[in-house]
Amino acid sequence: MLLYLIGAGLSYGDEPPGAQAIDEIVVESERQVERQSQITIKPEGLPAKVNIVTRDDLQMMPYTGDYLDMLRPIPGVQINKVARGDIGHFIGMRGFNTQQSTAIFVDGMPVNTLYWPQGQTQIGWLVPEMIERLEVIKGPFSALYGNFALGGVINFITKKSDPSPSLGGYGGTYDTWRGVGVISDPSWSKSLADITPFLVWEGYSRGGYRHNYDYQRGQLFNKFTIPLGEGDLSVRAHYVARTWGFPGVLRIDQMKAGLVNRKDAASLYDRGDGELADVVLNYSPRDGEEGFHASLYYAYMWQAQAGTFLPNPQTRYESRFNYCGWRLLYDYRPFEQMSLVIGNELRRDDVRTNICRVIQYYNILRPMNSYDFRQFSTGF
């Protein structure tokens, strides 16, 4: 690409002495993009602003234990962090600034849930060591991603392998530490019946500036890729458990009077726990995009969160749900400049949420509300 910068001396009235035109400057640069003349079902082919974060980009980003670090550098992505463990964050684009407006996927599995509040995303477990590519599609331009995509889509694609096994860790202030091990090597597939393993096992813990602001996470991420027919089948089994404290809200008049310290917690019994288990199967053509694509998934999640907001007693929210589904499509290309895509998406949710007044997190005073519902949706 050639960029021409041409300048000339401009003045009003008499031209100042010594004024002269700026010489022409030619700046040469190259823009690395895929050929838009080719048919593609990748996000790069959409008539929308698309940001792609690659594996190399992630390696250059600082990471402090929060997946939001991976999204903050992307222009136009609005993030409001909820400081209560992993109950979800507000991620918005294109003027939509709620949890219901951005569809988020990990390896084809939707992670927008019907948990309270609706549209919450449980992706606090994502770490850079897992991710091959991150796609951010701004606007509702993709027909492949369905519900929750008013503002846009964020699609995380995990790795199939790493060049070699690795072990890493760090520590810091406020009792922060993290350890992560990656077990992977493409050459192992020769002795494992062409199966390529990719395992990421992580532990993370931190304290905090205030009391009862601790957070712990442990997870096992296991993925295996197998050649099958004209494509590759990847099987992912993942489990993560988390627990955290919630320092709550202090009254400023009590702080000014010296009755409480700014580091104190509203209650030492305000906390949260959660676990997530999922199984995901993905199939895609080995050479190019033409052919059969499939994603099948099942996820189970349990989460509890309790908070004290005086003068009310402690309130606990607890949800359990299962959801499963698939995304199937066939990309048929009879001519070089023609693509016909036919597909089906199906999802079934089974959710139960209970809200109770409690004492010290576990002891129930009285139930308040209970929600139990199922939802089935499909589209072609």
KETORVO-734451 format. One record per residue (C-alpha): residue number from 1; chain; x, z, y; residue in three letters. Coordinates in steps of 0.5 Angstrom, whole numbers, plus 2048, in hexadecimal, padded with zeros to 3 digits. Example, Ala and Ser with C-alpha at 12.3 -4.5 7.8 and 13.67 -1.06 7.14 Angstrom:
BEGIN
[1, A, [819, 810, 7F7], ALA]
[2, A, [81B, 80E, 7FE], SER]
# end
This chain:
BEGIN
[1, A, [800, 800, 800], MET]
[2, A, [803, 7FE, 807], LEU]
[3, A, [801, 803, 80D], LEU]
[4, A, [802, 7FF, 814], TYR]
[5, A, [803, 804, 81A], LEU]
[6, A, [803, 800, 820], ILE]
[7, A, [803, 803, 827], GLY]
[8, A, [803, 801, 82E], ALA]
[9, A, [804, 804, 835], GLY]
[10, A, [7FE, 806, 838], LEU]
[11, A, [7FC, 808, 83F], SER]
[12, A, [7F7, 808, 845], TYR]
[13, A, [7F9, 806, 84B], GLY]
[14, A, [800, 804, 84D], ASP]
[15, A, [805, 804, 846], GLU]
[16, A, [80A, 80A, 846], PRO]
[17, A, [811, 807, 847], PRO]
[18, A, [814, 806, 841], GLY]
[19, A, [80E, 805, 83C], ALA]
[20, A, [80F, 801, 836], GLN]
[21, A, [80B, 7FF, 830], ALA]
[22, A, [80D, 803, 82A], ILE]
[23, A, [810, 7FF, 825], ASP]
[24, A, [80C, 7FD, 81E], GLU]
[25, A, [80E, 802, 819], ILE]
[26, A, [80C, 800, 811], VAL]
[27, A, [80B, 806, 80C], VAL]
[28, A, [80B, 804, 805], GLU]
[29, A, [807, 808, 800], SER]
[30, A, [804, 808, 7F9], GLU]
[31, A, [7FD, 80B, 7F7], ARG]
[32, A, [7FD, 80D, 7F0], GLN]
[33, A, [7F6, 80B, 7EE], VAL]
[34, A, [7F3, 808, 7E8], GLU]
[35, A, [7F0, 801, 7E9], ARG]
[36, A, [7E9, 801, 7EB], GLN]
[37, A, [7E8, 7FA, 7E9], SER]
[38, A, [7E8, 7FD, 7E2], GLN]
[39, A, [7E1, 800, 7DF], ILE]
[40, A, [7E2, 807, 7DE], THR]
[41, A, [7DE, 80D, 7DC], ILE]
[42, A, [7E3, 812, 7DF], LYS]
[43, A, [7E2, 816, 7E5], PRO]
[44, A, [7E7, 811, 7E9], GLU]
[45, A, [7E2, 80B, 7E8], GLY]
[46, A, [7DC, 80F, 7EC], LEU]
[47, A, [7DA, 80D, 7F3], PRO]
[48, A, [7DC, 814, 7F5], ALA]
[49, A, [7E1, 819, 7F7], LYS]
[50, A, [7E5, 81B, 7F1], VAL]
[51, A, [7EB, 820, 7F1], ASN]
[52, A, [7EF, 820, 7EB], ILE]
[53, A, [7F4, 826, 7E9], VAL]
[54, A, [7F9, 824, 7E4], THR]
[55, A, [7FD, 828, 7DF], ARG]
[56, A, [803, 827, 7E4], ASP]
[57, A, [7FF, 82A, 7EA], ASP]
[58, A, [7FD, 830, 7E6], LEU]
[59, A, [804, 832, 7E5], GLN]
[60, A, [806, 832, 7EC], MET]
[61, A, [800, 836, 7EE], MET]
[62, A, [801, 83E, 7EF], PRO]
[63, A, [7FC, 841, 7EA], TYR]
[64, A, [7FA, 849, 7EB], THR]
[65, A, [7F5, 84A, 7E5], GLY]
[66, A, [7EF, 846, 7E8], ASP]
[67, A, [7ED, 83F, 7E6], TYR]
[68, A, [7EB, 83F, 7EE], LEU]
[69, A, [7F2, 83E, 7F0], ASP]
[70, A, [7F2, 837, 7EC], MET]
[71, A, [7EC, 835, 7F1], LEU]
[72, A, [7EE, 837, 7F7], ARG]
[73, A, [7F2, 831, 7F9], PRO]
[74, A, [7ED, 82C, 7F8], ILE]
[75, A, [7EA, 82A, 7FF], PRO]
[76, A, [7E2, 82B, 800], GLY]
[77, A, [7E2, 830, 7FA], VAL]
[78, A, [7DE, 836, 7FD], GLN]
[79, A, [7E0, 83D, 7F9], ILE]
[80, A, [7DD, 844, 7FA], ASN]
[81, A, [7E0, 849, 7F5], LYS]
[82, A, [7DC, 84E, 7F3], VAL]
[83, A, [7E0, 855, 7F2], ALA]
[84, A, [7DD, 857, 7EB], ARG]
[85, A, [7E1, 855, 7E6], GLY]
[86, A, [7DE, 84F, 7E2], ASP]
[87, A, [7D7, 84F, 7E4], ILE]
[88, A, [7D8, 848, 7E7], GLY]
[89, A, [7DA, 845, 7EE], HIS]
[90, A, [7D6, 840, 7F3], PHE]
[91, A, [7DA, 839, 7F3], ILE]
[92, A, [7D6, 834, 7F7], GLY]
[93, A, [7D8, 82D, 7FA], MET]
[94, A, [7D4, 828, 7FF], ARG]
[95, A, [7D0, 82D, 802], GLY]
[96, A, [7CE, 830, 7FC], PHE]
[97, A, [7D1, 837, 7FC], ASN]
[98, A, [7CD, 83B, 7F6], THR]
[99, A, [7CE, 83C, 7EF], GLN]
[100, A, [7C9, 837, 7ED], GLN]
[101, A, [7CC, 831, 7F0], SER]
[102, A, [7D2, 82F, 7ED], THR]
[103, A, [7D3, 82D, 7E5], ALA]
[104, A, [7D9, 830, 7E2], ILE]
[105, A, [7DB, 82E, 7DB], PHE]
[106, A, [7E1, 830, 7D6], VAL]
[107, A, [7E2, 82A, 7D1], ASP]
[108, A, [7DB, 827, 7D2], GLY]
[109, A, [7D8, 82E, 7D1], MET]
[110, A, [7D4, 830, 7D7], PRO]
[111, A, [7D5, 837, 7D9], VAL]
[112, A, [7D0, 838, 7DE], ASN]
[113, A, [7CB, 83D, 7DB], THR]
[114, A, [7C4, 840, 7DC], LEU]
[115, A, [7C7, 847, 7DD], TYR]
[116, A, [7C5, 84B, 7E3], TRP]
[117, A, [7C6, 848, 7E8], PRO]
[118, A, [7C4, 841, 7E5], GLN]
[119, A, [7CA, 83C, 7E5], GLY]
[120, A, [7CF, 841, 7E5], GLN]
[121, A, [7D6, 83E, 7E2], THR]
[122, A, [7DA, 842, 7DD], GLN]
[123, A, [7E1, 83F, 7DE], ILE]
[124, A, [7E5, 845, 7E0], GLY]
[125, A, [7E9, 844, 7D9], TRP]
[126, A, [7EC, 83E, 7DB], LEU]
[127, A, [7F3, 83E, 7DC], VAL]
[128, A, [7F8, 838, 7DE], PRO]
[129, A, [7FC, 838, 7D7], GLU]
[130, A, [7F5, 835, 7D4], MET]
[131, A, [7F4, 830, 7D9], ILE]
[132, A, [7F6, 828, 7D8], GLU]
[133, A, [7F2, 826, 7DE], ARG]
[134, A, [7ED, 828, 7E3], LEU]
[135, A, [7E7, 823, 7E6], GLU]
[136, A, [7E3, 825, 7EC], VAL]
[137, A, [7DE, 820, 7EE], ILE]
[138, A, [7DB, 821, 7F5], LYS]
[139, A, [7D3, 81F, 7F5], GLY]
[140, A, [7CE, 81E, 7F0], PRO]
[141, A, [7D1, 817, 7EE], PHE]
[142, A, [7D2, 818, 7E6], SER]
[143, A, [7CD, 816, 7E1], ALA]
[144, A, [7D1, 81A, 7DC], LEU]
[145, A, [7D0, 821, 7DE], TYR]
[146, A, [7C9, 823, 7DF], GLY]
[147, A, [7C6, 829, 7E2], ASN]
[148, A, [7C9, 82D, 7E7], PHE]
[149, A, [7CD, 827, 7EA], ALA]
[150, A, [7CA, 827, 7F1], LEU]
[151, A, [7D0, 829, 7F5], GLY]
[152, A, [7D5, 826, 7F0], GLY]
[153, A, [7D9, 827, 7E9], VAL]
[154, A, [7DF, 82B, 7E7], ILE]
[155, A, [7E1, 829, 7E0], ASN]
[156, A, [7E7, 82C, 7DD], PHE]
[157, A, [7EA, 828, 7D7], ILE]
[158, A, [7EF, 82D, 7D2], THR]
[159, A, [7F5, 82A, 7CF], LYS]
[160, A, [7F6, 828, 7C8], LYS]
[161, A, [7FE, 82A, 7C8], SER]
[162, A, [804, 82C, 7CB], ASP]
[163, A, [80B, 82A, 7CA], PRO]
[164, A, [80D, 830, 7C7], SER]
[165, A, [80B, 838, 7C6], PRO]
[166, A, [80C, 83C, 7CC], SER]
[167, A, [80B, 843, 7CE], LEU]
[168, A, [80A, 846, 7D5], GLY]
[169, A, [808, 84C, 7D9], GLY]
[170, A, [809, 850, 7E0], TYR]
[171, A, [807, 856, 7E3], GLY]
[172, A, [806, 859, 7EA], GLY]
[173, A, [803, 85E, 7EE], THR]
[174, A, [7FD, 862, 7ED], TYR]
[175, A, [7FF, 862, 7E5], ASP]
[176, A, [7FE, 85B, 7E5], THR]
[177, A, [801, 857, 7DF], TRP]
[178, A, [7FF, 851, 7DB], ARG]
[179, A, [802, 84E, 7D4], GLY]
[180, A, [800, 847, 7D1], VAL]
[181, A, [803, 844, 7CB], GLY]
[182, A, [802, 83C, 7CA], VAL]
[183, A, [803, 83A, 7C2], ILE]
[184, A, [803, 832, 7C2], SER]
[185, A, [808, 82D, 7C0], ASP]
[186, A, [805, 825, 7BF], PRO]
[187, A, [80B, 824, 7B9], SER]
[188, A, [807, 82A, 7B5], TRP]
[189, A, [802, 825, 7B4], SER]
[190, A, [806, 821, 7AF], LYS]
[191, A, [806, 827, 7AA], SER]
[192, A, [7FF, 829, 7AC], LEU]
[193, A, [7FB, 823, 7A9], ALA]
[194, A, [7FB, 820, 7B0], ASP]
[195, A, [7F8, 826, 7B3], ILE]
[196, A, [7FB, 828, 7BA], THR]
[197, A, [7FA, 82F, 7BC], PRO]
[198, A, [7F9, 832, 7C3], PHE]
[199, A, [7F9, 83A, 7C4], LEU]
[200, A, [7F9, 83E, 7CA], VAL]
[201, A, [7F8, 846, 7C9], TRP]
[202, A, [7F8, 84A, 7CF], GLU]
[203, A, [7F8, 851, 7D2], GLY]
[204, A, [7F7, 853, 7D9], TYR]
[205, A, [7F6, 859, 7DD], SER]
[206, A, [7F6, 85C, 7E4], ARG]
[207, A, [7F4, 862, 7E8], GLY]
[208, A, [7F2, 861, 7EF], GLY]
[209, A, [7F3, 864, 7F6], TYR]
[210, A, [7ED, 868, 7F5], ARG]
[211, A, [7EB, 86D, 7F0], HIS]
[212, A, [7E7, 86A, 7EA], ASN]
[213, A, [7E9, 863, 7EB], TYR]
[214, A, [7EC, 862, 7E5], ASP]
[215, A, [7EC, 85B, 7E1], TYR]
[216, A, [7EE, 85A, 7DA], GLN]
[217, A, [7ED, 853, 7D6], ARG]
[218, A, [7EF, 851, 7CF], GLY]
[219, A, [7EE, 84A, 7CC], GLN]
[220, A, [7F0, 846, 7C6], LEU]
[221, A, [7EF, 83E, 7C7], PHE]
[222, A, [7F0, 83A, 7C1], ASN]
[223, A, [7EF, 832, 7C1], LYS]
[224, A, [7F1, 82D, 7BC], PHE]
[225, A, [7F1, 826, 7BC], THR]
[226, A, [7F0, 821, 7B6], ILE]
[227, A, [7F0, 819, 7B6], PRO]
[228, A, [7E9, 817, 7B3], LEU]
[229, A, [7E7, 810, 7B3], GLY]
[230, A, [7E9, 80C, 7B9], GLU]
[231, A, [7E9, 812, 7BD], GLY]
[232, A, [7EC, 819, 7BE], ASP]
[233, A, [7E8, 820, 7BC], LEU]
[234, A, [7E9, 826, 7BF], SER]
[235, A, [7E7, 82D, 7BD], VAL]
[236, A, [7E7, 833, 7C2], ARG]
[237, A, [7E5, 83A, 7C0], ALA]
[238, A, [7E6, 83F, 7C6], HIS]
[239, A, [7E5, 846, 7C7], TYR]
[240, A, [7E6, 84B, 7CD], VAL]
[241, A, [7E4, 852, 7CE], ALA]
[242, A, [7E4, 855, 7D5], ARG]
[243, A, [7E3, 85C, 7D8], THR]
[244, A, [7E4, 85E, 7E0], TRP]
[245, A, [7E2, 863, 7E5], GLY]
[246, A, [7DE, 863, 7EB], PHE]
[247, A, [7E0, 867, 7F1], PRO]
[248, A, [7D9, 866, 7F5], GLY]
[249, A, [7D8, 866, 7FC], VAL]
[250, A, [7DA, 86C, 800], LEU]
[251, A, [7D6, 86F, 807], ARG]
[252, A, [7DA, 86E, 80D], ILE]
[253, A, [7D8, 874, 810], ASP]
[254, A, [7DA, 878, 80A], GLN]
[255, A, [7E1, 875, 80B], MET]
[256, A, [7E2, 876, 812], LYS]
[257, A, [7E0, 87D, 811], ALA]
[258, A, [7E5, 87E, 80C], GLY]
[259, A, [7E0, 880, 806], LEU]
[260, A, [7E2, 87A, 802], VAL]
[261, A, [7E9, 876, 802], ASN]
[262, A, [7E9, 86F, 802], ARG]
[263, A, [7EC, 86E, 7FB], LYS]
[264, A, [7E6, 872, 7F8], ASP]
[265, A, [7E1, 86F, 7F4], ALA]
[266, A, [7DA, 870, 7F5], ALA]
[267, A, [7D9, 872, 7ED], SER]
[268, A, [7DE, 872, 7E8], LEU]
[269, A, [7D9, 870, 7E3], TYR]
[270, A, [7D7, 86A, 7E6], ASP]
[271, A, [7DA, 864, 7E2], ARG]
[272, A, [7D9, 85E, 7DE], GLY]
[273, A, [7DB, 85B, 7D7], ASP]
[274, A, [7DA, 854, 7D4], GLY]
[275, A, [7DC, 850, 7CE], GLU]
[276, A, [7DB, 848, 7CD], LEU]
[277, A, [7DC, 844, 7C6], ALA]
[278, A, [7DB, 83D, 7C6], ASP]
[279, A, [7DD, 837, 7C1], VAL]
[280, A, [7DD, 830, 7C4], VAL]
[281, A, [7DE, 829, 7C0], LEU]
[282, A, [7E0, 823, 7C4], ASN]
[283, A, [7E1, 81C, 7C2], TYR]
[284, A, [7E4, 816, 7C6], SER]
[285, A, [7E7, 80F, 7C4], PRO]
[286, A, [7EE, 80F, 7C3], ARG]
[287, A, [7F0, 809, 7C7], ASP]
[288, A, [7EC, 808, 7CE], GLY]
[289, A, [7E5, 80A, 7CF], GLU]
[290, A, [7E1, 805, 7CB], GLU]
[291, A, [7DD, 808, 7C5], GLY]
[292, A, [7DA, 80F, 7C3], PHE]
[293, A, [7DB, 815, 7C7], HIS]
[294, A, [7D8, 81C, 7C5], ALA]
[295, A, [7D8, 823, 7C7], SER]
[296, A, [7D5, 829, 7C3], LEU]
[297, A, [7D5, 830, 7C5], TYR]
[298, A, [7D2, 837, 7C4], TYR]
[299, A, [7D3, 83D, 7C8], ALA]
[300, A, [7D2, 844, 7C8], TYR]
[301, A, [7D2, 849, 7CE], MET]
[302, A, [7D1, 851, 7CF], TRP]
[303, A, [7D2, 854, 7D6], GLN]
[304, A, [7D0, 85B, 7D9], ALA]
[305, A, [7D1, 85D, 7E0], GLN]
[306, A, [7CF, 863, 7E3], ALA]
[307, A, [7D0, 865, 7EB], GLY]
[308, A, [7CE, 86B, 7EF], THR]
[309, A, [7CA, 869, 7F6], PHE]
[310, A, [7C8, 870, 7F9], LEU]
[311, A, [7C3, 873, 7FA], PRO]
[312, A, [7C1, 86F, 7F3], ASN]
[313, A, [7C4, 872, 7EC], PRO]
[314, A, [7C9, 86D, 7E8], GLN]
[315, A, [7C6, 867, 7E6], THR]
[316, A, [7C8, 863, 7E0], ARG]
[317, A, [7C7, 85B, 7DF], TYR]
[318, A, [7C8, 859, 7D8], GLU]
[319, A, [7C7, 852, 7D5], SER]
[320, A, [7C8, 84F, 7CE], ARG]
[321, A, [7C7, 848, 7CD], PHE]
[322, A, [7C9, 842, 7C8], ASN]
[323, A, [7C9, 83B, 7CA], TYR]
[324, A, [7CB, 834, 7C7], CYS]
[325, A, [7CA, 82D, 7C7], GLY]
[326, A, [7CE, 826, 7C8], TRP]
[327, A, [7D0, 820, 7CC], ARG]
[328, A, [7D0, 81A, 7C8], LEU]
[329, A, [7D1, 813, 7CB], LEU]
[330, A, [7D3, 80C, 7C9], TYR]
[331, A, [7D7, 807, 7CE], ASP]
[332, A, [7D6, 800, 7CC], TYR]
[333, A, [7DA, 7FA, 7CF], ARG]
[334, A, [7D8, 7F3, 7CD], PRO]
[335, A, [7DC, 7F0, 7D3], PHE]
[336, A, [7E2, 7F3, 7D7], GLU]
[337, A, [7DE, 7F4, 7DD], GLN]
[338, A, [7D8, 7F7, 7DA], MET]
[339, A, [7D6, 7FE, 7D7], SER]
[340, A, [7D0, 800, 7D4], LEU]
[341, A, [7D0, 808, 7D3], VAL]
[342, A, [7CA, 80B, 7CE], ILE]
[343, A, [7CA, 812, 7CD], GLY]
[344, A, [7C6, 819, 7CC], ASN]
[345, A, [7C7, 820, 7CF], GLU]
[346, A, [7C4, 826, 7CC], LEU]
[347, A, [7C4, 82D, 7CD], ARG]
[348, A, [7C0, 834, 7CA], ARG]
[349, A, [7C1, 83A, 7CE], ASP]
[350, A, [7BF, 841, 7CB], ASP]
[351, A, [7BF, 847, 7D0], VAL]
[352, A, [7BE, 84E, 7D1], ARG]
[353, A, [7BF, 852, 7D7], THR]
[354, A, [7BD, 85A, 7D8], ASN]
[355, A, [7BE, 85E, 7DE], ILE]
[356, A, [7BE, 865, 7DE], CYS]
[357, A, [7BF, 86C, 7E2], ARG]
[358, A, [7C5, 86F, 7DE], VAL]
[359, A, [7CA, 875, 7DF], ILE]
[360, A, [7D1, 874, 7DE], GLN]
[361, A, [7D0, 86D, 7DC], TYR]
[362, A, [7CD, 86F, 7D4], TYR]
[363, A, [7C8, 874, 7D5], ASN]
[364, A, [7C1, 870, 7D7], ILE]
[365, A, [7BC, 874, 7DC], LEU]
[366, A, [7B7, 86F, 7DB], ARG]
[367, A, [7B6, 867, 7DA], PRO]
[368, A, [7B4, 863, 7E0], MET]
[369, A, [7B4, 85C, 7DE], ASN]
[370, A, [7B5, 857, 7D8], SER]
[371, A, [7B5, 850, 7D8], TYR]
[372, A, [7B5, 84C, 7D1], ASP]
[373, A, [7B4, 844, 7D1], PHE]
[374, A, [7B7, 83E, 7CE], ARG]
[375, A, [7B8, 837, 7D1], GLN]
[376, A, [7B9, 830, 7CE], PHE]
[377, A, [7BB, 82A, 7D2], SER]
[378, A, [7BD, 823, 7D0], THR]
[379, A, [7BE, 81D, 7D3], GLY]
[380, A, [7C0, 815, 7D2], PHE]
# end
